[in-house]
Amino acid sequence: MPNVLVIIVTWNKKQYVLDLLDSVKTLDYPEQDIDIVVVDNASNDGTADTIRSQYPHVNLICNPENIGGTGGFNTGLKWAFEQPDGKYQYLWLLDNDVLVHRKALTELVDLLEQKPDIAVAGSTMMQLDYPWRINEMGAYVERHNKPGQLILNRHMEVIPAWFGKSAEELITKEVDISQLLMHCNGFMDIEYVAAASLVIRADVAKKAGLWRDYFIHFDDIEWCLRIGAMGHRVVVSAKSLIWHLSAAAKVPTWILYYDNRNVLDMLQQHGSSTATIKGLKRHILKKAVYYHLIGKSDLAELHDNAVTDFDQNTMGKCDIRLEIKPQPHTEIKNILLQPEIKRVLIAYPVNLNSMNIQEPFRQAQLERPELQIEFMPLPTGETVYQLPNPRFIPNIPHRFLARWWQYWRMRGQYDLVVQSDYQPVIGLSWNNAKQLYVNDENCCVRDTASWSKVWQAGIKWFFYR
């Protein structure tokens, strides 16, 4: 079989990368035809020492600082490019937190061997938390209506036959989802595949060169677009599968800076017009206004900084220091026990049970019988019971002006408003109360929104030309 170099980048995910290295040993690909290089981005959890002791055959490269996914993969690519010509026919780029099917590599290499005009082949990415659901089967880049938006192929489609099965169970079975989905071929041409599992011809990789210095996000997309512009095909396989944690429940914070700055550079690198770039910059500044409106001014500034740094051609790692730090769910009870918090309003998009945060609310109720917790009904008027003996406020009107008038009249009536990070209610962000934003992973307390900040951001967006 052709020789393959596996390149893995890791940072402070010791158990994940150890599990991945274990799974690579179970691949149905000849072990003698695989070499592995792990690039450690200055982890402080003992990753490097553990790999040295448990996997002495692995080529370990330790960077002196965290230089992101971009810098990590570039370190691995540089090492690969320095090897004698012909030593490796293929390079396999892997995220450190994926589970790979035992035939994941074999299917990609076989495809590349059979189709000389294909330069890059990637795996279908399933969701680790919902193993029967597709996260993406490659993707495309929107360049017209919503420039830079990623169109994930077959995103969220499910495979009913796999319901209830774990990823650990599925990685050992014979799977070919082209036989389980309608209108699905064994492979298909797309614009990019994620470096969560990407196999590329070694000679093409060397000609394409290193990734642009994005630090994180959009780097593998830009690389695939570059390879496509060289005249090569980029495809995704329905027979090569990996499982990766979905990002659906993750709320973006500091990553917003890189997403917005890097998408601008990616589009500029690949021929988008000046008008398109300018329009996207205005859209990013408009998003900054929205974040100010919901009281997340530190995240709003990341959008502003992304546009500024792009205009100044500032790339690479940015020293981002956010004012608000997320806290674990266990802090919710302590927040509710603060004596100045007497009346709490829970916005209708918040589901205490789905976020697994009902317990701290109930404990606070029991310890402070005087604490008033009130719920908003759903927009349909339906009341959802989430705590014993709940209190509900009157229905909020459907009509825009009437609804906002009601929100305005509620100002000052509450000491804390509980909002969902996934669906903030803008009108409640102006309640003159502390805002407790919650999601599936953490929470944070923010101040009410600021008129002056919204005004300044709005002026910048509206008059940006």
C-alpha positions as CSV (number, residue, x, y, z in Angstrom):
1,M,0.0,0.0,0.0
2,P,1.2,3.6,-0.5
3,N,3.1,5.2,2.3
4,V,1.0,7.7,4.3
5,L,2.1,10.3,6.8
6,V,-0.5,11.1,9.4
7,I,-0.4,14.7,10.8
8,I,-2.2,15.5,14.0
9,V,-2.2,18.8,15.8
10,T,-3.1,19.0,19.5
11,W,-3.4,21.4,22.4
12,N,-4.5,20.5,25.9
13,K,-6.6,17.5,24.8
14,K,-4.4,14.7,26.1
15,Q,-7.0,12.0,26.4
16,Y,-8.6,12.9,23.0
17,V,-5.3,12.5,21.2
18,L,-4.4,9.3,23.0
19,D,-7.7,7.8,22.0
20,L,-7.1,8.9,18.4
21,L,-3.6,7.3,18.4
22,D,-5.2,4.1,19.8
23,S,-7.7,4.1,17.0
24,V,-5.1,4.6,14.3
25,K,-3.6,1.3,15.4
26,T,-6.9,-0.4,14.6
27,L,-7.2,0.9,11.0
28,D,-7.4,-1.8,8.4
29,Y,-4.3,-0.2,6.7
30,P,-0.9,-1.8,6.9
31,E,0.8,-0.5,10.0
32,Q,4.2,-0.5,8.3
33,D,2.9,1.9,5.7
34,I,1.9,4.6,8.2
35,D,4.1,7.1,9.9
36,I,2.7,9.6,12.4
37,V,3.7,13.1,13.4
38,V,2.0,14.8,16.3
39,V,2.5,18.6,16.7
40,D,1.9,19.7,20.2
41,N,1.1,23.4,20.6
42,A,2.7,23.9,24.0
43,S,0.1,21.9,25.9
44,N,0.3,22.1,29.7
45,D,-1.6,19.0,30.5
46,G,1.2,16.5,30.1
47,T,0.3,15.6,26.5
48,A,3.9,15.6,25.2
49,D,5.4,13.5,28.0
50,T,2.6,10.9,27.8
51,I,3.0,10.5,24.0
52,R,6.8,10.1,24.4
53,S,6.3,7.3,27.0
54,Q,3.3,5.5,25.4
55,Y,4.0,6.1,21.7
56,P,7.8,6.2,21.3
57,H,7.5,5.5,17.5
58,V,5.5,8.7,17.0
59,N,7.4,11.7,15.6
60,L,6.6,14.4,18.2
61,I,7.2,18.1,17.5
62,C,6.7,20.5,20.4
63,N,6.0,24.1,19.5
64,P,7.1,26.6,22.2
65,E,3.7,28.3,22.2
66,N,0.2,27.8,21.0
67,I,0.2,28.9,17.3
68,G,-3.3,27.5,16.6
69,G,-4.5,24.9,14.1
70,T,-2.9,26.9,11.3
71,G,0.5,27.0,12.9
72,G,0.3,23.4,14.0
73,F,-0.6,22.0,10.7
74,N,2.0,24.2,9.0
75,T,4.6,22.8,11.4
76,G,3.6,19.3,10.3
77,L,3.5,20.2,6.7
78,K,7.0,21.7,6.9
79,W,8.3,18.5,8.4
80,A,6.6,16.5,5.6
81,F,8.1,18.8,2.9
82,E,11.6,18.2,4.3
83,Q,11.4,14.5,3.9
84,P,13.0,12.8,0.8
85,D,10.9,13.0,-2.4
86,G,8.7,10.0,-2.7
87,K,9.0,8.9,0.9
88,Y,5.2,9.5,1.4
89,Q,2.6,9.3,-1.4
90,Y,-0.1,10.8,0.8
91,L,-0.5,13.1,3.8
92,W,-3.5,12.5,6.1
93,L,-4.5,15.5,8.2
94,L,-6.5,14.7,11.3
95,D,-8.2,16.7,14.1
96,N,-7.1,15.4,17.5
97,D,-10.6,14.9,18.8
98,V,-12.2,12.6,16.1
99,L,-13.0,9.0,16.0
100,V,-12.1,7.3,12.7
101,H,-13.8,4.4,11.1
102,R,-11.4,1.4,10.7
103,K,-11.7,1.8,6.9
104,A,-11.5,5.6,6.8
105,L,-8.0,5.8,5.5
106,T,-8.2,2.8,3.1
107,E,-11.3,4.2,1.4
108,L,-9.6,7.6,0.8
109,V,-6.4,6.2,-0.5
110,D,-8.2,3.7,-2.8
111,L,-10.2,6.6,-4.2
112,L,-7.1,8.6,-4.9
113,E,-5.3,5.6,-6.4
114,Q,-8.2,5.0,-8.8
115,K,-8.7,8.7,-9.8
116,P,-5.4,10.4,-10.7
117,D,-7.2,13.8,-11.3
118,I,-8.3,13.9,-7.6
119,A,-5.8,15.6,-5.4
120,V,-7.8,15.8,-2.1
121,A,-10.2,13.3,-0.6
122,G,-12.0,13.9,2.7
123,S,-14.2,11.8,5.0
124,T,-17.8,12.3,5.7
125,M,-18.1,13.9,9.1
126,M,-20.7,12.4,11.4
127,Q,-21.7,14.0,14.8
128,L,-20.1,12.3,17.8
129,D,-23.0,13.3,20.1
130,Y,-25.6,12.1,17.6
131,P,-23.7,9.3,15.7
132,W,-26.5,8.8,13.2
133,R,-26.5,12.4,12.0
134,I,-24.3,13.9,9.3
135,N,-22.5,17.0,10.2
136,E,-21.1,17.6,6.8
137,M,-20.2,15.7,3.6
138,G,-17.8,18.3,2.3
139,A,-19.0,21.8,1.6
140,Y,-19.3,24.7,-0.8
141,V,-18.5,28.4,-0.3
142,E,-21.3,30.9,-1.1
143,R,-19.9,33.9,-3.1
144,H,-23.0,35.8,-4.1
145,N,-26.1,36.2,-1.9
146,K,-24.3,35.6,1.4
147,P,-20.5,35.8,0.6
148,G,-18.4,33.5,2.7
149,Q,-21.3,31.4,4.1
150,L,-20.4,27.8,4.1
151,I,-22.9,25.4,2.5
152,L,-22.5,22.1,4.4
153,N,-23.4,19.3,2.1
154,R,-26.2,17.0,3.5
155,H,-25.9,18.8,6.8
156,M,-28.1,17.3,9.6
157,E,-29.4,14.4,7.4
158,V,-29.9,11.3,9.5
159,I,-29.4,7.6,8.9
160,P,-32.5,6.0,10.5
161,A,-30.9,2.5,10.6
162,W,-28.2,3.9,13.0
163,F,-30.6,5.3,15.6
164,G,-29.5,4.4,19.1
165,K,-26.0,3.1,18.0
166,S,-22.9,4.6,19.5
167,A,-19.9,5.9,17.4
168,E,-17.7,3.3,19.1
169,E,-20.1,0.6,17.8
170,L,-20.3,2.0,14.3
171,I,-16.5,2.4,13.7
172,T,-16.0,-1.3,13.6
173,K,-19.0,-2.1,11.2
174,E,-19.1,-2.2,7.5
175,V,-20.6,1.1,6.5
176,D,-21.3,2.8,3.2
177,I,-23.8,5.6,3.6
178,S,-24.2,5.9,-0.2
179,Q,-26.3,2.8,0.2
180,L,-28.4,4.3,3.0
181,L,-29.2,7.8,1.6
182,M,-31.2,8.9,-1.4
183,H,-29.2,10.2,-4.4
184,C,-25.8,9.7,-2.7
185,N,-22.9,8.4,-4.8
186,G,-19.7,6.8,-3.4
187,F,-17.9,10.1,-3.7
188,M,-18.7,13.6,-5.0
189,D,-16.9,16.8,-6.0
190,I,-17.1,19.7,-3.5
191,E,-15.1,22.8,-2.8
192,Y,-13.5,21.8,0.4
193,V,-13.3,19.1,3.0
194,A,-12.3,19.8,6.6
195,A,-8.9,18.9,7.9
196,A,-10.7,16.9,10.5
197,S,-9.9,14.1,8.0
198,L,-8.3,15.1,4.7
199,V,-5.9,13.0,2.5
200,I,-3.9,14.9,-0.1
201,R,-1.3,13.8,-2.5
202,A,2.1,14.7,-1.0
203,D,3.4,16.3,-4.2
204,V,0.3,18.4,-4.6
205,A,0.5,19.6,-1.0
206,K,4.1,20.7,-1.6
207,K,3.2,22.6,-4.7
208,A,0.2,24.2,-2.9
209,G,2.4,25.3,0.0
210,L,1.6,26.1,3.5
211,W,-1.7,27.4,4.9
212,R,-2.3,31.1,5.2
213,D,-1.6,32.4,8.7
214,Y,-5.2,32.5,10.0
215,F,-4.4,31.0,13.4
216,I,-7.7,29.1,13.4
217,H,-10.7,28.6,11.1
218,F,-11.0,28.9,7.3
219,D,-7.4,27.9,6.8
220,D,-8.2,24.4,5.5
221,I,-11.0,25.9,3.4
222,E,-8.7,28.4,1.8
223,W,-6.1,25.6,1.1
224,C,-8.7,23.5,-0.6
225,L,-9.9,26.4,-2.8
226,R,-6.3,27.1,-3.7
227,I,-5.8,23.5,-4.7
228,G,-9.0,23.6,-6.7
229,A,-7.7,26.7,-8.5
230,M,-4.6,24.8,-9.5
231,G,-6.9,22.5,-11.6
232,H,-7.3,19.6,-9.2
233,R,-10.4,17.9,-8.0
234,V,-11.4,18.0,-4.3
235,V,-13.9,15.2,-3.3
236,V,-15.6,13.8,-0.3
237,S,-16.1,10.1,0.2
238,A,-19.4,8.5,1.5
239,K,-17.4,5.4,2.4
240,S,-14.8,7.1,4.7
241,L,-16.4,8.2,7.9
242,I,-15.2,10.0,11.1
243,W,-17.1,11.2,14.1
244,H,-16.6,14.7,15.5
245,L,-18.3,16.7,18.2
246,S,-20.9,19.0,16.6
247,A,-20.6,22.7,17.2
248,A,-24.4,23.2,17.3
249,A,-24.4,23.7,21.1
250,K,-21.3,25.8,21.3
251,V,-21.7,29.5,21.6
252,P,-18.9,31.4,19.7
253,T,-17.0,34.0,21.7
254,W,-13.3,34.8,20.9
255,I,-13.5,32.7,17.7
256,L,-15.8,35.4,16.2
257,Y,-12.8,37.6,15.5
258,Y,-11.0,34.9,13.5
259,D,-14.2,33.8,11.6
260,N,-14.9,37.4,10.4
261,R,-11.3,38.4,9.6
262,N,-10.4,35.2,7.9
263,V,-13.4,34.9,5.7
264,L,-12.7,38.4,4.3
265,D,-9.1,37.3,3.5
266,M,-10.2,34.0,2.0
267,L,-12.7,35.7,-0.3
268,Q,-10.2,38.3,-1.3
269,Q,-7.6,35.6,-2.1
270,H,-10.0,33.9,-4.4
271,G,-11.2,36.6,-6.6
272,S,-14.1,38.3,-4.9
273,S,-14.7,41.8,-6.1
274,T,-14.0,44.9,-4.1
275,A,-17.8,45.5,-3.9
276,T,-18.3,42.1,-2.5
277,I,-15.6,42.5,0.2
278,K,-17.0,45.9,1.1
279,G,-20.5,44.6,1.4
280,L,-19.3,41.8,3.7
281,K,-17.4,44.2,5.9
282,R,-20.6,46.3,6.3
283,H,-22.5,43.1,7.2
284,I,-19.8,42.3,9.8
285,L,-20.2,45.8,11.3
286,K,-24.0,45.3,11.3
287,K,-23.5,42.1,13.3
288,A,-21.5,44.3,15.8
289,V,-24.6,46.4,16.2
290,Y,-26.6,43.3,17.0
291,Y,-24.1,42.2,19.7
292,H,-24.3,45.6,21.3
293,L,-28.1,45.4,21.2
294,I,-28.1,42.2,23.3
295,G,-25.5,43.6,25.7
296,K,-22.5,41.6,24.5
297,S,-20.3,44.6,23.8
298,D,-17.0,42.7,24.1
299,L,-18.1,40.3,21.3
300,A,-19.3,43.3,19.3
301,E,-15.8,44.8,19.4
302,L,-14.4,41.6,18.0
303,H,-16.3,42.2,14.8
304,D,-15.0,45.7,14.6
305,N,-11.5,44.6,15.3
306,A,-11.7,41.9,12.6
307,V,-12.6,44.5,9.9
308,T,-9.9,46.9,11.1
309,D,-7.2,44.2,11.1
310,F,-8.2,42.9,7.7
311,D,-7.9,46.4,6.3
312,Q,-4.4,46.7,7.9
313,N,-3.5,43.2,6.6
314,T,-2.9,42.0,10.2
315,M,-3.0,38.2,10.2
316,G,-2.0,35.4,12.6
317,K,-2.7,35.2,16.3
318,C,-4.5,38.1,18.0
319,D,-4.1,38.9,21.7
320,I,-7.8,38.7,22.6
321,R,-8.8,39.5,26.1
322,L,-12.6,39.4,26.7
323,E,-14.1,41.3,29.6
324,I,-16.6,38.6,30.5
325,K,-15.5,35.0,31.3
326,P,-17.9,32.1,31.0
327,Q,-18.6,30.3,34.3
328,P,-19.7,26.7,35.0
329,H,-23.4,26.0,35.6
330,T,-22.6,25.4,39.2
331,E,-22.3,29.2,39.7
332,I,-25.9,29.8,38.8
333,K,-27.0,28.9,42.3
334,N,-24.5,31.4,43.8
335,I,-25.7,34.1,41.5
336,L,-29.4,33.5,42.5
337,L,-28.4,33.5,46.2
338,Q,-27.1,37.1,46.1
339,P,-29.3,39.2,48.3
340,E,-29.7,42.0,45.7
341,I,-31.4,39.4,43.4
342,K,-35.0,39.5,44.5
343,R,-37.0,39.1,41.3
344,V,-35.9,37.0,38.3
345,L,-37.5,36.7,34.8
346,I,-36.7,33.7,32.6
347,A,-37.1,34.4,28.9
348,Y,-39.2,32.1,26.9
349,P,-36.3,30.5,24.8
350,V,-34.6,29.2,28.0
351,N,-35.3,25.6,28.6
352,L,-33.9,24.7,32.1
353,N,-34.2,21.0,31.5
354,S,-32.5,20.8,28.1
355,M,-29.6,22.9,29.4
356,N,-29.5,20.8,32.6
357,I,-29.7,23.8,34.8
358,Q,-33.0,23.2,36.6
359,E,-31.4,22.0,39.8
360,P,-29.5,25.2,40.8
361,F,-32.7,27.2,40.2
362,R,-34.7,24.8,42.4
363,Q,-32.1,24.8,45.1
364,A,-32.0,28.6,45.2
365,Q,-35.8,28.6,45.5
366,L,-35.7,26.3,48.5
367,E,-32.9,28.3,50.2
368,R,-34.5,31.7,49.5
369,P,-38.3,31.3,49.7
370,E,-38.6,35.0,49.1
371,L,-36.9,34.8,45.7
372,Q,-39.5,35.4,42.9
373,I,-38.8,33.5,39.7
374,E,-41.2,34.3,36.8
375,F,-41.5,32.8,33.4
376,M,-42.4,34.2,30.0
377,P,-45.0,32.2,28.1
378,L,-44.1,31.1,24.6
379,P,-45.0,33.5,21.7
380,T,-48.0,31.2,21.1
381,G,-49.3,31.9,24.6
382,E,-48.5,28.4,25.8
383,T,-47.0,28.1,29.3
384,V,-44.2,25.6,29.8
385,Y,-43.8,24.3,33.4
386,Q,-40.1,24.1,34.4
387,L,-40.2,24.5,38.2
388,P,-42.8,23.6,40.8
389,N,-45.6,26.1,41.3
390,P,-44.2,28.4,38.5
391,R,-45.3,32.1,38.1
392,F,-46.0,33.3,34.6
393,I,-46.2,36.9,33.4
394,P,-49.0,37.9,31.0
395,N,-48.6,37.1,27.3
396,I,-46.4,39.4,25.3
397,P,-48.2,40.9,22.3
398,H,-47.4,39.6,18.8
399,R,-47.4,43.0,17.1
400,F,-44.0,44.5,16.9
401,L,-44.7,48.0,18.4
402,A,-47.0,46.6,21.1
403,R,-44.4,43.9,22.0
404,W,-41.6,46.5,22.4
405,W,-43.9,48.8,24.4
406,Q,-44.5,45.9,26.8
407,Y,-40.8,45.2,27.1
408,W,-40.2,48.9,27.8
409,R,-42.9,48.9,30.5
410,M,-41.1,46.0,32.2
411,R,-37.9,48.0,32.7
412,G,-36.8,48.1,36.3
413,Q,-39.2,45.4,37.4
414,Y,-36.5,42.6,37.7
415,D,-33.1,42.3,39.2
416,L,-32.0,39.5,36.8
417,V,-33.1,38.4,33.4
418,V,-32.2,34.9,32.3
419,Q,-31.5,34.7,28.5
420,S,-30.6,32.0,26.1
421,D,-27.3,32.3,24.3
422,Y,-28.9,30.6,21.4
423,Q,-31.9,32.9,21.0
424,P,-31.6,36.2,22.9
425,V,-34.7,38.4,23.3
426,I,-33.4,41.8,22.3
427,G,-36.1,43.7,24.1
428,L,-35.2,42.1,27.4
429,S,-31.6,43.2,27.1
430,W,-32.8,46.7,27.9
431,N,-34.6,45.8,31.2
432,N,-32.2,47.7,33.4
433,A,-31.4,44.4,35.0
434,K,-28.4,42.1,35.1
435,Q,-28.5,39.6,32.2
436,L,-27.7,35.9,32.9
437,Y,-26.9,34.3,29.6
438,V,-27.0,30.5,29.7
439,N,-26.2,27.7,27.2
440,D,-25.6,24.0,27.3
441,E,-22.0,24.4,28.5
442,N,-21.7,27.5,30.7
443,C,-23.2,30.8,31.8
444,C,-22.2,34.4,32.3
445,V,-23.6,37.6,33.8
446,R,-23.7,40.8,31.7
447,D,-24.8,44.3,32.2
448,T,-27.9,45.7,30.4
449,A,-27.3,47.0,26.9
450,S,-25.8,50.5,26.4
451,W,-27.5,53.1,24.2
452,S,-24.2,54.9,23.6
453,K,-22.4,51.8,22.3
454,V,-25.3,50.8,20.1
455,W,-25.4,54.4,18.7
456,Q,-21.6,54.5,18.0
457,A,-21.7,51.1,16.3
458,G,-24.8,51.9,14.3
459,I,-23.2,55.1,13.0
460,K,-20.1,53.2,11.9
461,W,-22.1,50.6,10.2
462,F,-24.6,52.9,8.5
463,F,-22.0,55.3,7.1
464,Y,-19.3,52.7,6.2
465,R,-18.6,53.0,2.5
